[in-house]
Amino acid sequence: MVSKLLALDAYPKLRDLDFRVLRGVELNMRHHRWVPLEDIARFARLDVETASFRLGKLDDWSLVVRRSDMGYVGYQLTIHGYDTLAIRALAKKGVVEAISTAQVGVGKDADVYVGITPSQEKVAVKFNRIGGRTSSRKARYHGRAFQNKHHTSWLYVSRLIAQREYEALTLLNPIARVPKPIAWNRHAVVMEFIEGRELAELSDAELGRDEAGEVLNKVLNEYMKIVRFGIVHSDLSEYNVVLSGDGVLIIDWAQYVTTADPESLEYLERDITVLLNAFKHRWHVEVDFKEVWKSFKEAWTESRGAEWRDSRWGSMRR
């Protein structure tokens, strides 16, 4: 788990040619598990000796890792090197001009830091970190990111996850309470900074039963809008709900599916079950699952449109 953004320690020491070298490693990892030194030098327009020297520095700063027991000298980009390239791109685009060195939030597969824009506004910068937390469970959990992909680099999967979340937030922000997306690059997503706390962080004393019931209603109302629109979170829990002064927000959309997905109804049922169970066990708020599920299933069906309903029931009508 990364608690400090180590890329920021190295960032001031880097020269333009170092970024070319890092980019050379990144692009050539599409073709090599360990990128040959000669390929990196060629991409960066450097002689092999100079490239080797700069790669040694980058290795010292933990931005790349070196291996020489394969019959040649090869390099891989580390998660810190990937951070560095993402930060550079976001800075050059004028999205952020500073980022905190310590994280302000952490999830199963991501770390969140505070960023400052050129206009001095706070933003949240979320770095997906699938690469440092690999397991067979996570491979299954993020299996959709591998569909039709032959490349299984965890850095690349982190990029796909970030892109997917940015796309979801872009679709949902106009219709429901989710973080406003600002930009994404590689495995990093920049979004509005929210002053609030995750529902899972609140103790029983901080959230009474009556207030918890109101919060649950707000979450269900927001999720209903989203399902009717045609999207299922597929990982909804008390860890994905933030309470702020403006109400509730639903976060962490990297695993979303559309209601057209054959498994979306199963994911939706799981989401509702997990959410209702959390409120029942933590705050003793009991809601009839069948009553809630009926409304959500109707919204799910509605989102799939008349064409789907006709094809589903057409044989009976005949």
Disulfide bonds with the S-S distance in Angstrom:
none
